[in-house]
Amino acid sequence: MPRARSTGEPWRVGVLFSRTGFMKVIEDTQLRGTLTAIDEVNSAGGINGRPIEPVVYDPGSESSAFGRYAKKLMVEDGVTTMFGCYTSSSRKAVLPVIERLNGLLWYPTLYEGFEFSPNVIYTGAAPNQNSVELCRFLMESYGTRFFFIGSDYVYPRASNRIMRELVRNNGGEVVGEQYLSLRAKDRDFLPVMREIGRASPDVIFSTVVGDSTTHLYQAYADSGFNSKVMPIASLTTTEAEIGAMGPDVGEGHITAAPYFEGISGARNSSFVELYKKRYGQDQPTNMCVEASYFQVHVFARALEQVDTLETEALRPAVLGSEYDAPQGKISINLSCAHTDLWTRIGKANRQGQFEVIRESSSRVDADPYLIGYGRSLVYG
């Protein structure tokens, strides 16, 4: 239970993103998005006259550390609401803590779906909001032969299971599948590139994350492959990873995401301007920054309504709420606590940005168990 608060005492919330280690490249941007939104709320007067005070820990890209810090936040720091986690492994390390102690985790990262917790608000994309349309686009545009490559942990294996069903049930074929360590370097990807050369797929589907993303794309470029003919398509490669690898290396590759920095609209323009003013004109936004940012604002609106951090009061106020996010208007789905988001497919260009080549006409309802697609997952 949150401590009793006197008038004017800050609302303390936990923040768990890695600023060090192999996941820093993306989690540091999630931290930035979170703190940007908190500062924005506080500059406008806080919540009911009280500022939000972030209690920030760096789990150092180690999944077990997320669980330890979540417990520290709740037991020692008196925090019940926290924003954090990128990998599914880190989320699953936090889950037992927040469920046992009745906290609330805001999770701003795409994931494999097939999960529900009364103690989590999921604001990243579920498979029906990215994998389904990405598979459709790739089969229409490049061909039916897929090679899967992923980091070796929960999300890539589960995500590839879904993509495998999509490919096979729609007449395609998975011609290879490889998993590498989360700490994999350039040299580790070279044997995989040779195998890809032998398998001759039409497209590479990547669920590689963190620093290894740069090494994957560099190994691809060094192997002489052509993104116009056989691109790497991903759910996890954002503007942050493209910046790390270099736009020349990332050019022509594909990502499916609810948000890209280059989408049009006044709301996104103001968000990008705010972010770059704070972190530098050379620092791009990305889908993980955007979700980390808007979820704080959704939280703030609910907190203003209930005026308490008690999970049993706060969560019902969140469910069903809407927010005009940079990607477009989103809503927290009342039935599953996932977020109804936009579906977009982008192709990386020489400027390190993604050009949107396909997008939904409106937000797509979250369907984390793919119930609306039936068991066969055949397009129709």
C-alpha positions as a LaTeX table, in Angstrom:
\begin{tabular}{lrrr}
\hline
Residue & $x$ (\AA) & $y$ (\AA) & $z$ (\AA) \\
\hline
Met1 & 0.00 & 0.00 & 0.00 \\
Pro2 & 1.27 & 3.52 & $-0.76$ \\
Arg3 & 2.30 & 5.59 & 2.21 \\
Ala4 & $-0.12$ & 8.26 & 3.38 \\
Arg5 & 0.80 & 11.57 & 1.83 \\
Ser6 & 0.52 & 15.09 & 3.02 \\
Thr7 & $-0.64$ & 17.79 & 0.63 \\
Gly8 & 2.16 & 18.68 & $-1.76$ \\
Glu9 & 4.19 & 15.51 & $-1.19$ \\
Pro10 & 5.41 & 14.10 & $-4.53$ \\
Trp11 & 3.85 & 11.10 & $-6.23$ \\
Arg12 & 6.75 & 8.61 & $-6.24$ \\
Val13 & 6.96 & 6.17 & $-9.14$ \\
Gly14 & 9.57 & 3.62 & $-10.12$ \\
Val15 & 11.52 & 3.69 & $-13.39$ \\
Leu16 & 13.42 & 0.57 & $-14.54$ \\
Phe17 & 15.36 & 0.87 & $-17.79$ \\
Ser18 & 18.94 & $-0.11$ & $-18.54$ \\
Arg19 & 21.44 & 2.70 & $-18.97$ \\
Thr20 & 24.33 & 0.24 & $-19.21$ \\
Gly21 & 24.88 & $-3.13$ & $-20.84$ \\
Phe22 & 23.88 & $-4.58$ & $-24.18$ \\
Met23 & 20.29 & $-3.25$ & $-24.06$ \\
Lys24 & 21.32 & 0.35 & $-23.42$ \\
Val25 & 20.91 & 1.35 & $-27.08$ \\
Ile26 & 17.12 & 1.11 & $-26.84$ \\
Glu27 & 16.31 & 1.18 & $-23.11$ \\
Asp28 & 18.12 & 4.47 & $-22.63$ \\
Thr29 & 15.68 & 5.99 & $-25.11$ \\
Gln30 & 12.76 & 4.56 & $-23.12$ \\
Leu31 & 14.16 & 6.22 & $-20.01$ \\
Arg32 & 14.35 & 9.49 & $-21.93$ \\
Gly33 & 10.75 & 9.19 & $-23.08$ \\
Thr34 & 9.60 & 8.52 & $-19.53$ \\
Leu35 & 11.50 & 11.42 & $-17.98$ \\
Thr36 & 10.43 & 13.78 & $-20.77$ \\
Ala37 & 6.77 & 13.09 & $-20.01$ \\
Ile38 & 7.28 & 13.37 & $-16.26$ \\
Asp39 & 8.97 & 16.74 & $-16.68$ \\
Glu40 & 6.15 & 17.86 & $-18.96$ \\
Val41 & 3.53 & 16.90 & $-16.39$ \\
Asn42 & 5.45 & 18.58 & $-13.57$ \\
Ser43 & 5.98 & 21.75 & $-15.59$ \\
Ala44 & 2.20 & 21.96 & $-15.99$ \\
Gly45 & 1.71 & 21.84 & $-12.22$ \\
Gly46 & 1.95 & 18.14 & $-11.48$ \\
Ile47 & $-1.03$ & 16.00 & $-10.54$ \\
Asn48 & $-3.51$ & 17.73 & $-8.28$ \\
Gly49 & $-0.77$ & 20.15 & $-7.29$ \\
Arg50 & 1.82 & 17.45 & $-6.52$ \\
Pro51 & 4.81 & 16.62 & $-8.72$ \\
Ile52 & 5.71 & 13.16 & $-9.97$ \\
Glu53 & 9.03 & 12.03 & $-8.48$ \\
Pro54 & 10.79 & 9.23 & $-10.40$ \\
Val55 & 12.83 & 6.71 & $-8.44$ \\
Val56 & 15.23 & 5.46 & $-11.10$ \\
Tyr57 & 17.32 & 2.30 & $-11.07$ \\
Asp58 & 19.61 & 0.84 & $-13.75$ \\
Pro59 & 19.24 & $-2.96$ & $-14.00$ \\
Gly60 & 22.25 & $-3.08$ & $-16.34$ \\
Ser61 & 20.56 & $-5.26$ & $-18.98$ \\
Glu62 & 20.32 & $-8.19$ & $-16.55$ \\
Ser63 & 16.81 & $-9.68$ & $-16.32$ \\
Ser64 & 17.20 & $-10.87$ & $-12.72$ \\
Ala65 & 18.17 & $-7.34$ & $-11.66$ \\
Phe66 & 14.79 & $-6.06$ & $-12.87$ \\
Gly67 & 13.09 & $-8.36$ & $-10.39$ \\
Arg68 & 15.39 & $-7.32$ & $-7.55$ \\
Tyr69 & 14.88 & $-3.62$ & $-8.22$ \\
Ala70 & 11.12 & $-4.05$ & $-8.54$ \\
Lys71 & 11.11 & $-5.60$ & $-5.07$ \\
Lys72 & 13.33 & $-2.83$ & $-3.73$ \\
Leu73 & 10.99 & $-0.21$ & $-5.17$ \\
Met74 & 7.93 & $-1.73$ & $-3.57$ \\
Val75 & 9.35 & $-2.91$ & $-0.24$ \\
Glu76 & 11.98 & $-0.28$ & 0.57 \\
Asp77 & 10.94 & 2.76 & $-1.47$ \\
Gly78 & 7.19 & 2.47 & $-0.95$ \\
Val79 & 6.49 & 2.61 & $-4.70$ \\
Thr80 & 3.50 & 0.81 & $-6.18$ \\
Thr81 & 3.53 & 2.05 & $-9.79$ \\
Met82 & 6.54 & 1.58 & $-12.05$ \\
Phe83 & 7.45 & 2.18 & $-15.67$ \\
Gly84 & 9.94 & $-0.16$ & $-17.22$ \\
Cys85 & 11.30 & $-3.23$ & $-19.01$ \\
Tyr86 & 12.16 & $-3.86$ & $-22.64$ \\
Thr87 & 12.80 & $-7.57$ & $-22.94$ \\
Ser88 & 10.14 & $-10.13$ & $-22.12$ \\
Ser89 & 12.66 & $-11.80$ & $-19.81$ \\
Ser90 & 12.90 & $-8.65$ & $-17.71$ \\
Arg91 & 9.12 & $-8.25$ & $-17.68$ \\
Lys92 & 8.69 & $-11.84$ & $-16.53$ \\
Ala93 & 11.24 & $-11.20$ & $-13.76$ \\
Val94 & 9.12 & $-8.28$ & $-12.50$ \\
Leu95 & 5.73 & $-10.00$ & $-12.83$ \\
Pro96 & 5.90 & $-12.18$ & $-9.68$ \\
Val97 & 6.90 & $-9.17$ & $-7.59$ \\
Ile98 & 4.16 & $-6.82$ & $-8.72$ \\
Glu99 & 1.53 & $-9.55$ & $-8.64$ \\
Arg100 & 2.46 & $-10.66$ & $-5.13$ \\
Leu101 & 2.68 & $-7.11$ & $-3.78$ \\
Asn102 & $-0.14$ & $-5.72$ & $-5.96$ \\
Gly103 & 1.84 & $-3.13$ & $-7.88$ \\
Leu104 & 1.25 & $-1.80$ & $-11.37$ \\
Leu105 & 3.82 & $-2.12$ & $-14.17$ \\
Trp106 & 3.54 & 0.03 & $-17.29$ \\
Tyr107 & 5.26 & $-1.92$ & $-20.08$ \\
Pro108 & 6.05 & 0.20 & $-23.19$ \\
Thr109 & 7.50 & $-2.46$ & $-25.48$ \\
Leu110 & 6.15 & $-4.63$ & $-28.27$ \\
Tyr111 & 6.05 & $-8.24$ & $-27.20$ \\
Glu112 & 4.95 & $-11.75$ & $-28.16$ \\
Gly113 & 1.43 & $-11.54$ & $-26.76$ \\
Phe114 & $-0.38$ & $-14.43$ & $-25.07$ \\
Glu115 & $-0.14$ & $-12.88$ & $-21.63$ \\
Phe116 & $-2.49$ & $-11.12$ & $-19.27$ \\
Ser117 & $-1.79$ & $-9.78$ & $-15.80$ \\
Pro118 & $-4.10$ & $-7.66$ & $-13.66$ \\
Asn119 & $-0.94$ & $-5.82$ & $-12.61$ \\
Val120 & 0.36 & $-4.76$ & $-16.05$ \\
Ile121 & $-0.69$ & $-2.09$ & $-18.53$ \\
Tyr122 & 0.75 & $-3.09$ & $-21.91$ \\
Thr123 & 1.39 & $-0.10$ & $-24.19$ \\
Gly124 & 3.60 & $-1.69$ & $-26.86$ \\
Ala125 & 2.29 & $-3.58$ & $-29.88$ \\
Ala126 & 0.81 & $-7.08$ & $-29.69$ \\
Pro127 & 1.33 & $-9.53$ & $-32.60$ \\
Asn128 & $-1.93$ & $-8.65$ & $-34.34$ \\
Gln129 & $-0.74$ & $-5.04$ & $-34.52$ \\
Asn130 & 2.61 & $-5.74$ & $-36.19$ \\
Ser131 & 3.40 & $-9.37$ & $-37.15$ \\
Val132 & 0.22 & $-10.03$ & $-39.10$ \\
Glu133 & 0.46 & $-7.05$ & $-41.42$ \\
Leu134 & 4.24 & $-7.34$ & $-41.74$ \\
Cys135 & 3.94 & $-10.94$ & $-42.94$ \\
Arg136 & 1.25 & $-9.98$ & $-45.42$ \\
Phe137 & 3.37 & $-7.14$ & $-46.81$ \\
Leu138 & 6.53 & $-9.25$ & $-47.09$ \\
Met139 & 4.81 & $-12.09$ & $-48.91$ \\
Glu140 & 3.18 & $-9.68$ & $-51.34$ \\
Ser141 & 6.33 & $-7.63$ & $-51.96$ \\
Tyr142 & 9.30 & $-10.00$ & $-51.73$ \\
Gly143 & 8.29 & $-13.65$ & $-51.72$ \\
Thr144 & 7.32 & $-16.62$ & $-49.60$ \\
Arg145 & 10.67 & $-18.00$ & $-48.41$ \\
Phe146 & 11.61 & $-16.74$ & $-44.92$ \\
Phe147 & 14.76 & $-17.12$ & $-42.83$ \\
Phe148 & 14.34 & $-16.43$ & $-39.09$ \\
Ile149 & 17.15 & $-15.03$ & $-36.94$ \\
Gly150 & 16.70 & $-13.96$ & $-33.34$ \\
Ser151 & 18.33 & $-13.32$ & $-30.01$ \\
Asp152 & 18.12 & $-16.35$ & $-27.76$ \\
Tyr153 & 15.45 & $-15.55$ & $-25.18$ \\
Val154 & 11.69 & $-15.59$ & $-24.68$ \\
Tyr155 & 10.44 & $-12.98$ & $-27.14$ \\
Pro156 & 12.21 & $-14.08$ & $-30.35$ \\
Arg157 & 11.25 & $-17.73$ & $-29.97$ \\
Ala158 & 7.62 & $-16.93$ & $-29.18$ \\
Ser159 & 7.40 & $-14.26$ & $-31.88$ \\
Asn160 & 8.88 & $-16.63$ & $-34.44$ \\
Arg161 & 6.33 & $-19.28$ & $-33.52$ \\
Ile162 & 3.59 & $-16.83$ & $-34.49$ \\
Met163 & 5.34 & $-15.70$ & $-37.68$ \\
Arg164 & 5.96 & $-19.34$ & $-38.64$ \\
Glu165 & 2.22 & $-20.05$ & $-38.46$ \\
Leu166 & 1.45 & $-16.94$ & $-40.49$ \\
Val167 & 3.98 & $-17.88$ & $-43.18$ \\
Arg168 & 3.08 & $-21.56$ & $-43.46$ \\
Asn169 & $-0.67$ & $-21.11$ & $-43.32$ \\
Asn170 & $-0.49$ & $-18.64$ & $-46.16$ \\
Gly171 & 1.57 & $-20.79$ & $-48.50$ \\
Gly172 & 5.05 & $-19.74$ & $-47.44$ \\
Glu173 & 8.07 & $-21.63$ & $-46.17$ \\
Val174 & 10.60 & $-21.11$ & $-43.36$ \\
Val175 & 13.91 & $-22.15$ & $-44.89$ \\
Gly176 & 16.10 & $-21.56$ & $-41.84$ \\
Glu177 & 16.03 & $-20.50$ & $-38.19$ \\
Gln178 & 18.93 & $-19.43$ & $-35.97$ \\
Tyr179 & 19.25 & $-17.94$ & $-32.46$ \\
Leu180 & 22.31 & $-16.16$ & $-31.08$ \\
Ser181 & 23.35 & $-14.85$ & $-27.69$ \\
Leu182 & 22.08 & $-11.46$ & $-26.59$ \\
Arg183 & 25.77 & $-10.51$ & $-26.51$ \\
Ala184 & 26.49 & $-11.71$ & $-30.06$ \\
Lys185 & 29.09 & $-9.76$ & $-32.07$ \\
Asp186 & 29.76 & $-9.30$ & $-35.79$ \\
Arg187 & 31.81 & $-12.49$ & $-36.05$ \\
Asp188 & 28.99 & $-14.56$ & $-34.54$ \\
Phe189 & 26.66 & $-13.58$ & $-37.37$ \\
Leu190 & 29.05 & $-14.49$ & $-40.20$ \\
Pro191 & 28.27 & $-18.25$ & $-40.15$ \\
Val192 & 24.57 & $-17.36$ & $-40.19$ \\
Met193 & 25.14 & $-15.15$ & $-43.24$ \\
Arg194 & 26.77 & $-18.08$ & $-45.01$ \\
Glu195 & 23.79 & $-20.26$ & $-44.16$ \\
Ile196 & 21.43 & $-17.57$ & $-45.46$ \\
Gly197 & 23.41 & $-17.49$ & $-48.69$ \\
Arg198 & 22.93 & $-21.24$ & $-49.10$ \\
Ala199 & 19.22 & $-21.14$ & $-48.19$ \\
Ser200 & 18.44 & $-18.24$ & $-50.59$ \\
Pro201 & 15.39 & $-16.84$ & $-48.74$ \\
Asp202 & 13.29 & $-14.00$ & $-50.09$ \\
Val203 & 13.36 & $-12.19$ & $-46.76$ \\
Ile204 & 15.12 & $-12.36$ & $-43.39$ \\
Phe205 & 12.84 & $-11.93$ & $-40.38$ \\
Ser206 & 14.86 & $-10.61$ & $-37.43$ \\
Thr207 & 13.98 & $-10.63$ & $-33.76$ \\
Val208 & 17.53 & $-9.69$ & $-32.75$ \\
Val209 & 17.60 & $-6.97$ & $-30.07$ \\
Gly210 & 20.06 & $-4.61$ & $-28.37$ \\
Asp211 & 23.65 & $-4.10$ & $-29.48$ \\
Ser212 & 23.50 & $-7.33$ & $-31.49$ \\
Thr213 & 21.15 & $-5.62$ & $-33.95$ \\
Thr214 & 24.00 & $-3.45$ & $-35.21$ \\
His215 & 26.23 & $-6.50$ & $-35.59$ \\
Leu216 & 23.56 & $-8.40$ & $-37.55$ \\
Tyr217 & 23.02 & $-5.64$ & $-40.09$ \\
Gln218 & 26.75 & $-5.00$ & $-40.42$ \\
Ala219 & 27.39 & $-8.69$ & $-41.09$ \\
Tyr220 & 24.61 & $-8.61$ & $-43.69$ \\
Ala221 & 26.21 & $-5.62$ & $-45.42$ \\
Asp222 & 29.68 & $-7.18$ & $-45.27$ \\
Ser223 & 28.29 & $-10.33$ & $-46.90$ \\
Gly224 & 27.22 & $-8.34$ & $-49.93$ \\
Phe225 & 23.47 & $-8.93$ & $-49.70$ \\
Asn226 & 21.06 & $-6.46$ & $-51.28$ \\
Ser227 & 18.16 & $-5.03$ & $-49.26$ \\
Lys228 & 16.23 & $-4.32$ & $-52.46$ \\
Val229 & 16.15 & $-8.04$ & $-53.18$ \\
Met230 & 16.27 & $-9.70$ & $-49.73$ \\
Pro231 & 15.72 & $-7.21$ & $-46.91$ \\
Ile232 & 15.90 & $-7.76$ & $-43.19$ \\
Ala233 & 12.40 & $-7.26$ & $-41.82$ \\
Ser234 & 12.02 & $-6.66$ & $-38.11$ \\
Leu235 & 9.67 & $-5.72$ & $-35.31$ \\
Thr236 & 12.51 & $-4.56$ & $-33.07$ \\
Thr237 & 14.79 & $-2.39$ & $-35.23$ \\
Thr238 & 14.02 & 1.28 & $-34.56$ \\
Glu239 & 15.59 & 4.63 & $-35.42$ \\
Ala240 & 17.90 & 4.12 & $-32.42$ \\
Glu241 & 19.44 & 0.94 & $-33.84$ \\
Ile242 & 19.63 & 2.44 & $-37.34$ \\
Gly243 & 21.53 & 5.38 & $-35.85$ \\
Ala244 & 23.94 & 3.02 & $-34.09$ \\
Met245 & 24.68 & 0.94 & $-37.20$ \\
Gly246 & 24.72 & 3.91 & $-39.61$ \\
Pro247 & 22.01 & 4.86 & $-42.11$ \\
Asp248 & 24.02 & 3.41 & $-45.00$ \\
Val249 & 23.94 & $-0.01$ & $-43.35$ \\
Gly250 & 20.26 & 0.22 & $-42.42$ \\
Glu251 & 18.99 & 1.61 & $-45.72$ \\
Gly252 & 16.25 & $-0.41$ & $-47.40$ \\
His253 & 15.41 & $-2.62$ & $-44.45$ \\
Ile254 & 11.88 & $-2.96$ & $-43.09$ \\
Thr255 & 10.27 & $-2.48$ & $-39.66$ \\
Ala256 & 6.64 & $-2.77$ & $-38.54$ \\
Ala257 & 5.74 & $-0.43$ & $-35.67$ \\
Pro258 & 2.90 & 1.77 & $-34.40$ \\
Tyr259 & 5.13 & 4.84 & $-34.64$ \\
Phe260 & 8.01 & 6.30 & $-36.63$ \\
Glu261 & 9.54 & 9.73 & $-36.12$ \\
Gly262 & 8.65 & 10.83 & $-39.64$ \\
Ile263 & 4.88 & 10.37 & $-39.49$ \\
Ser264 & 2.87 & 13.49 & $-40.24$ \\
Gly265 & 0.69 & 15.47 & $-37.86$ \\
Ala266 & 0.94 & 18.41 & $-35.51$ \\
Arg267 & 0.93 & 16.21 & $-32.40$ \\
Asn268 & 3.97 & 14.25 & $-33.53$ \\
Ser269 & 5.76 & 17.39 & $-34.70$ \\
Ser270 & 5.44 & 18.95 & $-31.26$ \\
Phe271 & 6.60 & 15.72 & $-29.60$ \\
Val272 & 9.68 & 15.42 & $-31.83$ \\
Glu273 & 10.51 & 19.08 & $-31.27$ \\
Leu274 & 10.23 & 18.63 & $-27.49$ \\
Tyr275 & 12.44 & 15.53 & $-27.53$ \\
Lys276 & 15.15 & 17.02 & $-29.73$ \\
Lys277 & 15.21 & 20.24 & $-27.74$ \\
Arg278 & 15.97 & 18.17 & $-24.66$ \\
Tyr279 & 18.37 & 15.59 & $-26.10$ \\
Gly280 & 19.80 & 17.10 & $-29.29$ \\
Gln281 & 18.81 & 17.51 & $-32.91$ \\
Asp282 & 20.70 & 14.35 & $-33.85$ \\
Gln283 & 18.71 & 12.19 & $-31.42$ \\
Pro284 & 15.71 & 10.55 & $-33.14$ \\
Thr285 & 12.53 & 9.41 & $-31.47$ \\
Asn286 & 11.31 & 5.84 & $-31.97$ \\
Met287 & 8.36 & 3.58 & $-31.13$ \\
Cys288 & 9.76 & 2.72 & $-27.68$ \\
Val289 & 10.34 & 6.39 & $-26.80$ \\
Glu290 & 6.82 & 7.22 & $-27.92$ \\
Ala291 & 5.13 & 4.48 & $-25.90$ \\
Ser292 & 7.22 & 5.34 & $-22.84$ \\
Tyr293 & 6.15 & 8.95 & $-23.26$ \\
Phe294 & 2.43 & 8.55 & $-23.81$ \\
Gln295 & 1.94 & 5.96 & $-21.08$ \\
Val296 & 3.11 & 8.47 & $-18.47$ \\
His297 & 0.45 & 10.90 & $-19.68$ \\
Val298 & $-2.23$ & 8.18 & $-19.57$ \\
Phe299 & $-1.12$ & 7.40 & $-16.02$ \\
Ala300 & $-1.19$ & 11.08 & $-15.06$ \\
Arg301 & $-4.75$ & 11.54 & $-16.28$ \\
Ala302 & $-5.94$ & 8.50 & $-14.35$ \\
Leu303 & $-4.10$ & 9.60 & $-11.22$ \\
Glu304 & $-5.67$ & 13.05 & $-11.45$ \\
Gln305 & $-9.07$ & 11.38 & $-11.50$ \\
Val306 & $-8.63$ & 8.98 & $-8.55$ \\
Asp307 & $-6.02$ & 10.95 & $-6.53$ \\
Thr308 & $-4.39$ & 7.79 & $-5.21$ \\
Leu309 & $-1.66$ & 5.39 & $-6.30$ \\
Glu310 & $-3.49$ & 2.37 & $-4.94$ \\
Thr311 & $-3.56$ & $-0.16$ & $-7.78$ \\
Glu312 & $-7.16$ & $-1.21$ & $-7.13$ \\
Ala313 & $-8.29$ & 2.37 & $-7.71$ \\
Leu314 & $-5.81$ & 3.44 & $-10.39$ \\
Arg315 & $-6.10$ & 0.51 & $-12.81$ \\
Pro316 & $-9.89$ & 0.79 & $-13.40$ \\
Ala317 & $-9.43$ & 4.49 & $-14.20$ \\
Val318 & $-6.81$ & 3.60 & $-16.80$ \\
Leu319 & $-8.85$ & 0.94 & $-18.60$ \\
Gly320 & $-10.89$ & 2.35 & $-21.46$ \\
Ser321 & $-9.09$ & 5.72 & $-21.38$ \\
Glu322 & $-7.95$ & 7.48 & $-24.55$ \\
Tyr323 & $-5.00$ & 9.74 & $-25.31$ \\
Asp324 & $-3.93$ & 11.77 & $-28.32$ \\
Ala325 & $-0.47$ & 10.22 & $-28.68$ \\
Pro326 & 2.15 & 11.20 & $-31.27$ \\
Gln327 & 1.24 & 8.12 & $-33.33$ \\
Gly328 & $-2.46$ & 9.09 & $-33.32$ \\
Lys329 & $-5.27$ & 8.64 & $-30.83$ \\
Ile330 & $-4.78$ & 5.46 & $-28.75$ \\
Ser331 & $-6.88$ & 3.76 & $-26.09$ \\
Ile332 & $-6.26$ & 1.30 & $-23.29$ \\
Asn333 & $-8.39$ & $-1.71$ & $-24.19$ \\
Leu334 & $-10.95$ & $-2.33$ & $-21.50$ \\
Ser335 & $-10.98$ & $-6.11$ & $-21.93$ \\
Cys336 & $-7.26$ & $-6.93$ & $-21.93$ \\
Ala337 & $-5.29$ & $-3.91$ & $-20.58$ \\
His338 & $-3.31$ & $-3.79$ & $-23.83$ \\
Thr339 & $-3.34$ & $-0.69$ & $-25.99$ \\
Asp340 & $-5.26$ & $-0.13$ & $-29.21$ \\
Leu341 & $-2.50$ & 1.19 & $-31.48$ \\
Trp342 & $-1.78$ & 2.05 & $-35.10$ \\
Thr343 & $-0.16$ & $-0.39$ & $-37.52$ \\
Arg344 & 2.56 & 0.96 & $-39.81$ \\
Ile345 & 5.32 & $-0.48$ & $-41.99$ \\
Gly346 & 8.39 & 1.62 & $-42.69$ \\
Lys347 & 11.47 & 1.31 & $-44.88$ \\
Ala348 & 14.73 & 2.84 & $-43.62$ \\
Asn349 & 16.27 & 5.54 & $-45.80$ \\
Arg350 & 19.69 & 7.20 & $-46.09$ \\
Gln351 & 18.77 & 9.79 & $-43.47$ \\
Gly352 & 18.26 & 7.15 & $-40.78$ \\
Gln353 & 14.49 & 7.61 & $-40.86$ \\
Phe354 & 11.70 & 5.27 & $-41.87$ \\
Glu355 & 9.49 & 6.13 & $-44.81$ \\
Val356 & 5.99 & 4.85 & $-44.10$ \\
Ile357 & 4.94 & 2.58 & $-46.97$ \\
Arg358 & 1.79 & 1.10 & $-45.43$ \\
Glu359 & $-0.42$ & 2.07 & $-42.48$ \\
Ser360 & $-3.80$ & 1.29 & $-40.99$ \\
Ser361 & $-6.63$ & 3.74 & $-41.59$ \\
Ser362 & $-7.35$ & 3.84 & $-37.85$ \\
Arg363 & $-6.05$ & 2.34 & $-34.63$ \\
Val364 & $-6.11$ & $-1.45$ & $-34.41$ \\
Asp365 & $-7.75$ & $-3.07$ & $-31.39$ \\
Ala366 & $-5.34$ & $-5.09$ & $-29.28$ \\
Asp367 & $-5.82$ & $-8.85$ & $-29.68$ \\
Pro368 & $-2.90$ & $-10.35$ & $-27.72$ \\
Tyr369 & $-4.23$ & $-13.92$ & $-28.01$ \\
Leu370 & $-4.99$ & $-13.58$ & $-31.74$ \\
Ile371 & $-8.57$ & $-14.59$ & $-31.06$ \\
Gly372 & $-9.86$ & $-12.59$ & $-33.99$ \\
Tyr373 & $-7.61$ & $-14.49$ & $-36.40$ \\
Gly374 & $-8.74$ & $-18.00$ & $-35.55$ \\
Arg375 & $-6.45$ & $-20.97$ & $-35.12$ \\
Ser376 & $-5.25$ & $-21.02$ & $-38.73$ \\
Leu377 & $-4.16$ & $-17.35$ & $-38.90$ \\
Val378 & $-4.98$ & $-17.38$ & $-42.62$ \\
Tyr379 & $-5.49$ & $-13.96$ & $-44.19$ \\
Gly380 & $-8.99$ & $-13.17$ & $-45.26$ \\
\hline
\end{tabular}
